[in-house]
């Protein structure tokens, strides 16, 4: 039996539903020695700003129960260096989605403009989990009015397919999804890392230099599944699910909850080939269960209720 693994993610055609997640996949070049990047759906590059950005000093990564804390603070080479130095070194046929973040809306829009029309960039993922300087430091994705302004601005700055990556640190994730859909986003990515804290008891200090960090890994998977399910019921635009995916079974759960595609993040640190293993495992599961098209699984979660 031949399984059709192809999906369309908001105008971005993918050969299979598995992407490498931003921040954990570098600029693609870091994972290229481990497998052919053309065998997965693609990857979301490390988030980009207008100018190069230095991250937080160490310690900025810590292992915790069932996950990882990080406060790297989105260190990156800047959009111009990405376009001129990183992209040209990637082989043809790799699907690249550029991740964008900034501290002000007009700067977000400018980064998107510089990525528009660039060969090899198939779409843009807007990281809305960043502090907004002019709003007193609140995350863009935590205020529906600010989020609407952001999506409207970047939508006007590019014709590329546009995904908005939502913060889980909100009361009503479905409301944020509706805001993005209403302002022209082609799709959603959820969830970003969950704000968290852990402590070095002997030194009586936070594990991370910055104190708070983003929790990722298996610990957040049930939260991510819940939010994907809620957003899939609230909007019609496609969703890319991310959060604790380490196996084909994990990924398939996201599809049942309504995700069209998935991203593998923290698991790539443990095993760089995880994206490929997940994609191949999804194909094997579909073959074993008589599923001809993986897209047919999207949103088919049943209920125990009569």
Secondary structure, DSSP 8 states (H G I E B T S, - for coil): ---B--EEETTEEESSSEEE-TTTSTTSTTTTTTS-GGGSSEEE---B-SS-B----S--EEEETTEEEE-----B--HHHIIIIIGGGS-TT--EEEEE--SSHHHHHHHHHHHTT-TTEEEEEEE--SB-GGGTT-BGGG-HHHHHHHHHHHHHH--SEEEEE--S-SS-HHHHHHHHHHTT-SEEEE---EEE--EETTTTEESSTTS-EEEESGGGHHHHHHHHHHHHHH-SSEEEEESS--SHHHHHHHHHHT-SEEEE-THHHH-TTHHHHHHHHHHHHHHHTT-SBGGGGTT----S--
